[in-house]
Protein backbone atom coordinates (compact mmCIF):
# COMPACT_ATOMS: atom_id res chain seq x y z
CA UNK A 1 0.00 0.00 0.00
CA UNK A 2 1.20 3.48 -0.81
CA UNK A 3 0.59 6.05 1.94
CA UNK A 4 1.73 9.66 2.21
CA UNK A 5 0.78 12.52 4.50
CA UNK A 6 0.97 16.00 2.93
CA UNK A 7 1.18 19.11 5.09
CA UNK A 8 -0.07 22.52 3.97
CA UNK A 9 2.09 25.17 5.67
CA UNK A 10 0.32 28.07 7.32
CA UNK A 11 -3.09 26.42 7.68
CA UNK A 12 -2.02 23.39 9.67
CA UNK A 13 -3.83 21.08 7.23
CA UNK A 14 -2.95 17.46 6.49
CA UNK A 15 -4.15 15.59 3.42
CA UNK A 16 -3.41 12.04 2.36
CA UNK A 17 -2.72 9.93 -0.69
CA UNK A 18 -3.44 6.21 -0.32
CA UNK A 19 -3.21 3.69 -3.08
CA UNK A 20 -1.50 0.78 -4.73
CA UNK A 21 1.11 1.19 -7.48
CA UNK A 22 0.63 -2.46 -8.43
CA UNK A 23 -3.06 -1.87 -9.11
CA UNK A 24 -2.43 1.64 -10.48
CA UNK A 25 -5.09 3.28 -8.28
CA UNK A 26 -5.02 6.02 -5.67
CA UNK A 27 -7.43 7.84 -3.36
CA UNK A 28 -6.87 11.38 -2.07
CA UNK A 29 -8.34 12.34 1.32
CA UNK A 30 -9.08 15.97 2.26
CA UNK A 31 -7.13 17.59 -0.61
CA UNK A 32 -6.01 21.18 -0.56
CA UNK A 33 -7.09 23.41 -3.43
CA UNK A 34 -3.77 23.51 -5.28
CA UNK A 35 -3.45 19.94 -6.47
CA UNK A 36 -0.09 19.70 -8.25
CA UNK A 37 1.43 17.63 -5.43
CA UNK A 38 -1.22 14.91 -5.80
CA UNK A 39 -0.87 14.79 -9.57
CA UNK A 40 2.92 14.49 -9.24
CA UNK A 41 2.62 11.61 -6.77
CA UNK A 42 0.17 9.78 -9.00
CA UNK A 43 2.43 10.25 -12.02
CA UNK A 44 5.62 9.26 -10.21
CA UNK A 45 4.04 6.14 -8.66
CA UNK A 46 2.16 5.06 -11.75
CA UNK A 47 -1.27 5.48 -10.16
CA UNK A 48 -4.52 7.01 -11.35
CA UNK A 49 -6.53 9.05 -8.85
CA UNK A 50 -9.95 7.40 -8.89
CA UNK A 51 -11.59 8.91 -5.81
CA UNK A 52 -11.52 11.93 -3.53
CA UNK A 53 -12.81 11.49 0.01
CA UNK A 54 -13.82 14.41 2.19
CA UNK A 55 -13.88 13.54 5.89
CA UNK A 56 -16.27 16.45 6.43
CA UNK A 57 -17.35 19.80 5.00
CA UNK A 58 -14.28 21.91 5.67
CA UNK A 59 -14.49 25.37 7.23
CA UNK A 60 -10.88 26.52 7.18
CA UNK A 61 -9.77 25.80 3.62
CA UNK A 62 -11.22 25.32 0.16
CA UNK A 63 -11.19 21.69 -0.89
CA UNK A 64 -9.27 20.59 -3.96
CA UNK A 65 -11.94 18.04 -4.82
CA UNK A 66 -13.33 20.03 -7.73
CA UNK A 67 -9.84 20.61 -9.14
CA UNK A 68 -8.98 16.90 -8.88
CA UNK A 69 -12.22 15.83 -10.49
CA UNK A 70 -11.63 18.24 -13.39
CA UNK A 71 -8.03 17.03 -13.80
CA UNK A 72 -8.52 13.28 -13.33
CA UNK A 73 -12.22 12.41 -13.53
CA UNK A 74 -12.13 11.17 -9.93
CA UNK A 75 -15.37 10.66 -8.03
CA UNK A 76 -15.89 12.83 -4.94
CA UNK A 77 -17.26 11.04 -1.90
CA UNK A 78 -18.70 12.86 1.13
CA UNK A 79 -21.23 12.12 3.86
CA UNK A 80 -24.84 12.92 2.83
CA UNK A 81 -25.20 15.15 5.89
CA UNK A 82 -22.91 17.65 4.20
CA UNK A 83 -25.72 18.41 1.74
CA UNK A 84 -23.18 18.88 -1.05
CA UNK A 85 -24.71 20.55 -4.10
CA UNK A 86 -22.21 19.12 -6.60
CA UNK A 87 -22.15 15.64 -8.11
CA UNK A 88 -20.85 13.15 -5.54
CA UNK A 89 -21.27 9.69 -4.08
CA UNK A 90 -22.45 9.48 -0.46
CA UNK A 91 -20.42 7.87 2.31
CA UNK A 92 -22.20 5.57 4.75
CA UNK A 93 -21.23 3.84 7.98
CA UNK A 94 -19.41 0.61 7.22
CA UNK A 95 -18.88 1.39 3.53
CA UNK A 96 -15.61 0.05 2.14
CA UNK A 97 -13.54 1.77 -0.56
CA UNK A 98 -10.55 0.03 -2.08
CA UNK A 99 -7.62 1.07 -4.22
CA UNK A 100 -5.69 -2.12 -4.76
CA UNK A 101 -4.07 -3.07 -1.45
CA UNK A 102 -5.49 0.00 0.32
CA UNK A 103 -8.80 -0.69 2.07
CA UNK A 104 -10.71 2.21 3.68
CA UNK A 105 -13.73 1.57 5.91
CA UNK A 106 -16.01 4.50 6.74
CA UNK A 107 -16.84 5.28 10.37
CA UNK A 108 -19.43 8.03 10.92
CA UNK A 109 -17.88 10.13 13.71
CA UNK A 110 -19.96 13.31 14.10
CA UNK A 111 -19.06 16.03 16.55
CA UNK A 112 -16.80 18.47 14.76
CA UNK A 113 -19.52 18.59 12.14
CA UNK A 114 -22.64 16.39 11.85
CA UNK A 115 -21.17 15.01 8.60
CA UNK A 116 -17.73 14.03 9.90
CA UNK A 117 -16.30 10.60 9.11
CA UNK A 118 -13.12 8.76 10.00
CA UNK A 119 -11.47 6.16 7.79
CA UNK A 120 -10.19 2.86 9.14
CA UNK A 121 -7.36 1.84 6.81
CA UNK A 122 -5.93 -1.64 6.17
CA UNK A 123 -2.93 -2.56 4.06
CA UNK A 124 -4.20 -5.77 2.44
CA UNK A 125 -0.72 -6.59 1.17
CA UNK A 126 0.26 -7.19 4.80
CA UNK A 127 -2.90 -7.93 6.79
CA UNK A 128 -6.67 -7.39 6.71
CA UNK A 129 -6.41 -5.90 10.20
CA UNK A 130 -6.59 -2.09 10.38
CA UNK A 131 -3.20 -0.40 10.37
CA UNK A 132 -4.22 3.22 10.89
CA UNK A 133 -7.13 5.61 11.31
CA UNK A 134 -7.64 8.87 9.43
CA UNK A 135 -9.55 10.85 12.05
CA UNK A 136 -10.47 13.97 10.07
CA UNK A 137 -11.24 16.78 12.52
CA UNK A 138 -12.70 14.60 15.27
CA UNK A 139 -9.43 13.66 16.99
CA UNK A 140 -6.13 15.51 16.68
CA UNK A 141 -2.71 14.83 18.12
CA UNK A 142 -3.09 16.54 21.48
CA UNK A 143 -6.64 17.83 21.11
CA UNK A 144 -10.11 17.16 19.71
CA UNK A 145 -12.17 18.99 17.10
CA UNK A 146 -14.15 22.08 18.01
CA UNK A 147 -17.94 21.47 17.86
CA UNK A 148 -19.18 25.03 17.41
CA UNK A 149 -18.63 25.66 13.70
CA UNK A 150 -21.99 24.33 12.39
CA UNK A 151 -23.88 26.81 14.57
CA UNK A 152 -25.09 27.55 18.09
CA UNK A 153 -28.50 25.96 17.49
CA UNK A 154 -27.04 22.44 17.40
CA UNK A 155 -24.05 22.99 19.70
CA UNK A 156 -25.33 20.80 22.54
CA UNK A 157 -26.06 17.98 20.10
CA UNK A 158 -22.62 18.39 18.57
CA UNK A 159 -20.87 18.17 21.92
CA UNK A 160 -22.74 14.95 22.73
CA UNK A 161 -21.90 13.54 19.30
CA UNK A 162 -18.25 14.43 19.74
CA UNK A 163 -18.15 12.69 23.11
CA UNK A 164 -19.80 9.55 21.73
CA UNK A 165 -17.51 9.47 18.70
CA UNK A 166 -14.38 9.78 20.84
CA UNK A 167 -15.28 7.79 23.93
CA UNK A 168 -17.62 5.16 22.48
CA UNK A 169 -16.98 4.54 18.78
CA UNK A 170 -13.23 5.21 18.75
CA UNK A 171 -13.05 3.84 22.28
CA UNK A 172 -13.65 0.34 20.91
CA UNK A 173 -10.62 0.47 18.62
CA UNK A 174 -7.23 -1.01 19.61
CA UNK A 175 -4.69 1.16 21.41
CA UNK A 176 -1.88 0.41 18.94
CA UNK A 177 -3.79 1.90 16.00
CA UNK A 178 -1.97 4.86 14.47
CA UNK A 179 -4.02 8.03 14.03
CA UNK A 180 -3.53 10.61 11.30
CA UNK A 181 -5.65 13.77 11.67
CA UNK A 182 -6.72 16.33 9.09
CA UNK A 183 -5.07 19.15 11.04
CA UNK A 184 -2.08 19.90 13.22
CA UNK A 185 -0.42 22.85 14.89
CA UNK A 186 -1.52 26.18 13.41
CA UNK A 187 -5.08 25.17 12.61
CA UNK A 188 -8.05 27.08 14.02
CA UNK A 189 -10.20 23.91 14.06
CA UNK A 190 -8.93 23.05 17.53
CA UNK A 191 -6.67 24.22 20.37
CA UNK A 192 -3.29 23.12 21.59
CA UNK A 193 -2.56 20.70 18.77
CA UNK A 194 0.84 19.06 18.61
CA UNK A 195 3.25 19.79 15.80
CA UNK A 196 3.42 16.04 15.23
CA UNK A 197 1.35 14.61 12.41
CA UNK A 198 0.84 11.13 13.85
CA UNK A 199 0.13 9.43 17.17
CA UNK A 200 -1.58 6.27 18.42
CA UNK A 201 -4.95 5.88 20.07
CA UNK A 202 -3.25 4.46 23.15
CA UNK A 203 -0.91 7.40 23.54
CA UNK A 204 -3.73 9.91 23.03
CA UNK A 205 -5.82 8.13 25.66
CA UNK A 206 -2.94 8.61 28.10
CA UNK A 207 -1.65 12.06 27.07
CA UNK A 208 -4.58 13.91 25.46
CA UNK A 209 -6.40 15.68 28.28
CA UNK A 210 -9.65 15.67 26.31
CA UNK A 211 -9.72 11.86 26.25
CA UNK A 212 -9.16 11.35 29.97
CA UNK A 213 -12.18 13.11 31.44
CA UNK A 214 -14.35 11.13 33.86
CA UNK A 215 -17.80 11.91 32.46
CA UNK A 216 -19.73 13.81 29.79
CA UNK A 217 -20.33 16.91 31.91
CA UNK A 218 -16.60 17.37 32.51
CA UNK A 219 -15.97 16.81 28.81
CA UNK A 220 -18.58 19.38 27.82
CA UNK A 221 -17.17 22.01 30.16
CA UNK A 222 -13.64 21.40 28.88
CA UNK A 223 -14.49 21.41 25.17
CA UNK A 224 -16.50 24.65 25.42
CA UNK A 225 -13.89 26.47 27.49
CA UNK A 226 -12.20 29.23 25.50
CA UNK A 227 -13.04 28.06 22.01
CA UNK A 228 -10.75 29.64 19.39
CA UNK A 229 -12.06 32.70 17.60
CA UNK A 230 -14.15 31.94 14.52
CA UNK A 231 -12.57 33.68 11.50
CA UNK A 232 -14.78 35.69 9.18
CA UNK A 233 -13.77 33.42 6.33
CA UNK A 234 -15.24 30.21 7.78
CA UNK A 235 -18.86 30.73 6.71
CA UNK A 236 -17.75 31.67 3.21
CA UNK A 237 -15.49 28.61 2.96
CA UNK A 238 -18.21 26.25 4.19
CA UNK A 239 -20.62 27.64 1.59
CA UNK A 240 -18.03 27.35 -1.20
CA UNK A 241 -17.22 23.76 -0.26
CA UNK A 242 -20.91 22.85 -0.13
CA UNK A 243 -21.55 24.30 -3.58
CA UNK A 244 -18.23 23.27 -5.11
CA UNK A 245 -15.53 25.92 -5.42
CA UNK A 246 -14.81 27.46 -8.78
CA UNK A 247 -11.78 26.14 -10.59
CA UNK A 248 -8.46 27.95 -10.55
CA UNK A 249 -8.71 28.71 -14.27
CA UNK A 250 -11.83 30.78 -13.54
CA UNK A 251 -10.02 33.02 -11.03
CA UNK A 252 -8.44 36.35 -12.05
CA UNK A 253 -4.98 36.05 -13.54
CA UNK A 254 -1.98 37.34 -11.64
CA UNK A 255 -1.21 40.95 -12.57
CA UNK A 256 1.50 43.46 -11.78
CA UNK A 257 0.07 46.95 -11.47
CA UNK A 258 1.78 50.28 -11.93
CA UNK A 259 1.31 52.80 -9.10
CA UNK A 260 -1.17 54.73 -11.29
CA UNK A 261 -3.29 51.65 -12.05
CA UNK A 262 -3.02 50.45 -8.44
CA UNK A 263 -4.31 53.82 -7.20
CA UNK A 264 -7.13 53.76 -9.73
CA UNK A 265 -8.31 50.33 -8.57
CA UNK A 266 -8.12 51.38 -4.91
CA UNK A 267 -11.02 53.75 -5.52
CA UNK A 268 -13.45 50.95 -6.44
CA UNK A 269 -16.03 50.06 -3.75
CA UNK A 270 -15.19 46.97 -1.70
CA UNK A 271 -11.48 47.11 -2.48
CA UNK A 272 -8.90 46.61 0.25
CA UNK A 273 -5.12 47.01 0.18
CA UNK A 274 -3.19 44.32 2.07
CA UNK A 275 0.40 45.25 2.85
CA UNK A 276 2.29 42.04 3.65
CA UNK A 277 5.60 43.58 4.70
CA UNK A 278 6.90 43.33 8.25
CA UNK A 279 5.81 45.73 10.97
CA UNK A 280 8.88 47.95 10.78
CA UNK A 281 8.70 48.38 7.01
CA UNK A 282 4.98 49.10 7.11
CA UNK A 283 5.44 51.47 10.04
CA UNK A 284 8.02 53.50 8.14
CA UNK A 285 5.93 54.10 5.00
CA UNK A 286 2.78 52.60 3.55
CA UNK A 287 -0.15 53.43 1.31
CA UNK A 288 -2.78 55.34 3.31
CA UNK A 289 -5.72 53.14 4.27
CA UNK A 290 -3.88 49.85 3.79
CA UNK A 291 -4.07 46.99 6.28
CA UNK A 292 -0.83 45.45 7.51
CA UNK A 293 -0.98 41.65 7.65
CA UNK A 294 2.62 40.52 7.57
CA UNK A 295 3.73 37.49 5.61
CA UNK A 296 4.13 34.98 8.41
CA UNK A 297 3.61 31.24 8.61
CA UNK A 298 -0.08 31.73 9.44
CA UNK A 299 -0.88 34.53 7.00
CA UNK A 300 -4.00 32.73 5.72
CA UNK A 301 -5.48 32.47 9.22
CA UNK A 302 -4.89 36.17 9.90
CA UNK A 303 -6.39 37.15 6.55
CA UNK A 304 -9.40 34.98 7.38
CA UNK A 305 -9.74 36.74 10.73
CA UNK A 306 -9.26 40.26 9.42
CA UNK A 307 -10.67 40.57 5.91
CA UNK A 308 -14.29 40.15 4.87
CA UNK A 309 -14.78 37.38 2.29
CA UNK A 310 -15.67 38.73 -1.12
CA UNK A 311 -13.37 41.73 -0.78
CA UNK A 312 -11.46 42.80 -3.85
CA UNK A 313 -7.81 42.73 -2.83
CA UNK A 314 -4.73 44.64 -3.87
CA UNK A 315 -1.41 43.34 -2.57
CA UNK A 316 1.73 45.16 -1.52
CA UNK A 317 4.64 42.77 -1.09
CA UNK A 318 8.40 42.89 -0.74
CA UNK A 319 8.87 41.36 -4.20
CA UNK A 320 7.11 39.49 -7.00
CA UNK A 321 7.86 36.04 -5.50
CA UNK A 322 6.30 37.03 -2.18
CA UNK A 323 3.23 38.39 -3.98
CA UNK A 324 2.79 35.06 -5.79
CA UNK A 325 3.13 33.17 -2.51
CA UNK A 326 0.45 35.35 -0.91
CA UNK A 327 -1.83 34.76 -3.86
CA UNK A 328 -1.50 31.00 -3.33
CA UNK A 329 -2.23 31.33 0.39
CA UNK A 330 -5.37 33.33 -0.39
CA UNK A 331 -6.45 30.89 -3.09
CA UNK A 332 -6.37 28.11 -0.50
CA UNK A 333 -8.95 29.91 1.67
CA UNK A 334 -11.20 31.20 -1.09
CA UNK A 335 -10.08 34.81 -1.42
CA UNK A 336 -10.09 34.69 -5.20
CA UNK A 337 -10.75 38.31 -6.17
CA UNK A 338 -7.16 39.53 -6.18
CA UNK A 339 -6.90 42.43 -8.57
CA UNK A 340 -3.11 42.42 -8.61
CA UNK A 341 0.01 43.48 -6.75
CA UNK A 342 2.02 46.68 -6.82
CA UNK A 343 4.87 46.40 -9.33
CA UNK A 344 8.10 47.47 -7.66
CA UNK A 345 6.49 47.48 -4.23
CA UNK A 346 6.51 50.50 -1.93
CA UNK A 347 9.69 51.98 -3.46
CA UNK A 348 7.80 52.39 -6.74
CA UNK A 349 4.87 54.02 -4.95
CA UNK A 350 7.13 56.41 -3.02
CA UNK A 351 9.14 57.33 -6.10
CA UNK A 352 5.95 58.08 -8.02
CA UNK A 353 5.35 60.98 -5.64
CA UNK A 354 2.11 59.62 -4.23
CA UNK A 355 0.93 60.16 -0.68
CA UNK A 356 2.30 57.90 2.04
CA UNK A 357 1.41 57.30 5.67
CA UNK A 358 3.28 55.85 8.66
CA UNK A 359 2.44 53.82 11.76
CA UNK A 360 5.01 54.74 14.40
CA UNK A 361 6.60 51.79 16.19
CA UNK A 362 6.91 52.59 19.89
CA UNK A 363 9.46 50.71 22.01
CA UNK A 364 8.36 49.33 25.36
CA UNK A 365 10.71 51.77 27.08
CA UNK A 366 9.08 54.69 25.27
CA UNK A 367 5.68 53.30 26.27
CA UNK A 368 6.67 53.00 29.92
CA UNK A 369 7.99 56.59 29.92
CA UNK A 370 4.86 57.96 28.22
CA UNK A 371 2.56 56.17 30.65
CA UNK A 372 4.30 57.96 33.52
CA UNK A 373 3.55 61.43 32.09
CA UNK A 374 0.63 63.70 32.96
CA UNK A 375 -0.97 62.99 29.56
CA UNK A 376 -0.36 59.32 28.83
CA UNK A 377 -1.68 57.68 25.65
CA UNK A 378 -4.60 55.28 25.78
CA UNK A 379 -3.14 51.77 25.78
CA UNK A 380 -5.20 49.09 24.03
CA UNK A 381 -4.27 45.44 24.61
CA UNK A 382 -5.67 43.27 21.80
CA UNK A 383 -4.52 39.84 22.98
CA UNK A 384 -6.82 36.98 23.88
CA UNK A 385 -8.57 36.75 27.25
CA UNK A 386 -6.15 34.03 28.35
CA UNK A 387 -3.12 36.13 27.43
CA UNK A 388 -4.56 39.14 29.24
CA UNK A 389 -5.26 37.16 32.39
CA UNK A 390 -1.73 35.76 32.38
CA UNK A 391 -0.36 39.30 32.77
CA UNK A 392 -0.72 42.78 31.28
CA UNK A 393 0.33 46.40 31.61
CA UNK A 394 -1.61 47.90 34.50
CA UNK A 395 -2.72 50.98 32.55
CA UNK A 396 -4.03 49.00 29.57
CA UNK A 397 -7.62 48.52 28.49
CA UNK A 398 -8.41 45.14 27.00
CA UNK A 399 -10.41 44.22 23.94
CA UNK A 400 -9.42 41.08 22.09
CA UNK A 401 -8.30 41.09 18.48
CA UNK A 402 -11.23 38.86 17.51
CA UNK A 403 -13.79 41.07 19.26
CA UNK A 404 -12.40 44.21 17.66
CA UNK A 405 -12.58 42.68 14.19
CA UNK A 406 -16.05 41.29 14.84
CA UNK A 407 -17.17 44.85 15.54
CA UNK A 408 -15.38 46.04 12.41
CA UNK A 409 -12.90 48.15 14.40
CA UNK A 410 -15.56 50.81 14.77
CA UNK A 411 -13.99 52.55 17.76
CA UNK A 412 -11.62 55.49 17.63
CA UNK A 413 -9.82 57.68 20.08
CA UNK A 414 -9.77 61.44 20.51
CA UNK A 415 -6.14 61.44 21.64
CA UNK A 416 -3.05 59.31 21.11
CA UNK A 417 -3.42 55.53 21.39
CA UNK A 418 -0.82 52.77 21.61
CA UNK A 419 -1.80 49.24 20.62
CA UNK A 420 -0.07 46.24 22.19
CA UNK A 421 -0.28 42.49 21.58
CA UNK A 422 2.04 39.56 22.17
CA UNK A 423 4.79 40.31 19.66
CA UNK A 424 3.74 43.35 17.60
CA UNK A 425 2.00 41.45 14.78
CA UNK A 426 -1.64 41.82 15.83
CA UNK A 427 -1.06 45.34 17.10
CA UNK A 428 0.04 46.38 13.60
CA UNK A 429 -3.12 44.89 12.09
CA UNK A 430 -5.36 46.72 14.56
CA UNK A 431 -3.22 49.87 14.46
CA UNK A 432 -3.41 50.02 10.68
CA UNK A 433 -7.17 49.40 10.81
CA UNK A 434 -7.64 52.22 13.33
CA UNK A 435 -5.54 54.57 11.18
CA UNK A 436 -7.63 53.63 8.14
CA UNK A 437 -10.75 54.56 10.13
CA UNK A 438 -9.35 58.03 10.72
CA UNK A 439 -7.64 57.81 14.12
CA UNK A 440 -4.89 60.36 13.73
CA UNK A 441 -2.37 59.37 16.43
CA UNK A 442 -1.93 55.59 16.56
CA UNK A 443 1.22 53.71 17.49
CA UNK A 444 2.08 50.03 17.61
CA UNK A 445 4.19 48.71 20.47
CA UNK A 446 7.14 46.91 18.89
CA UNK A 447 7.77 43.52 20.42
CA UNK A 448 4.54 43.66 22.41
CA UNK A 449 4.23 42.04 25.82
CA UNK A 450 7.13 39.73 25.03
CA UNK A 451 9.45 42.73 24.85
CA UNK A 452 7.76 44.35 27.87
CA UNK A 453 8.36 41.37 30.15
CA UNK A 454 11.88 40.72 28.85
CA UNK A 455 12.74 44.34 29.60
CA UNK A 456 11.78 43.68 33.23
CA UNK A 457 8.88 46.14 33.21
CA UNK A 458 6.03 45.61 35.71
CA UNK A 459 3.20 43.21 34.83
CA UNK A 460 -0.22 43.23 36.47
CA UNK A 461 -2.63 40.31 36.74
CA UNK A 462 -6.39 40.22 37.40
ABEGO torsion letter per residue (X at the ends): XBBBBBBBBGAGBBBBBBBBAAAGBBBBBGBBABAAAAAAAAAAAGBBBABBBBABBBAABBBAAAAAAAAAGBBBBBBAAAGBABBBBBBBBGBBBBBEABBBBBBBBBGABAABBBBBBBBAAABABBABBBAEAABBBGBBBBAAAAEAAAAAAAAAAAAAAAAAAAAABBAABBBBBABBBGBAABBGBBABABBBAAAAAAABAAAABABAAAAAAAAABGBBBBBAAAAAAAAAAAAEBBBAAABBBBBBBBAAAAAAAAABBGBBBBBABBAAAAAABBBBGBBBBBBBAAAAAAAAAABBBGBBBBBBBABAAAAAAAAAAAAAAGBABBAEBBBGEAAAAAAAGBBBBBBBBBBAAAAAAAAABABBBBBBBABBAAAAAAEBBAABBBBBAAAAAAAGGABBBABBBBBBBAAGAAAAAAAAAAAAAGBABBBBBBGEAAAAAAAGBBBBBX
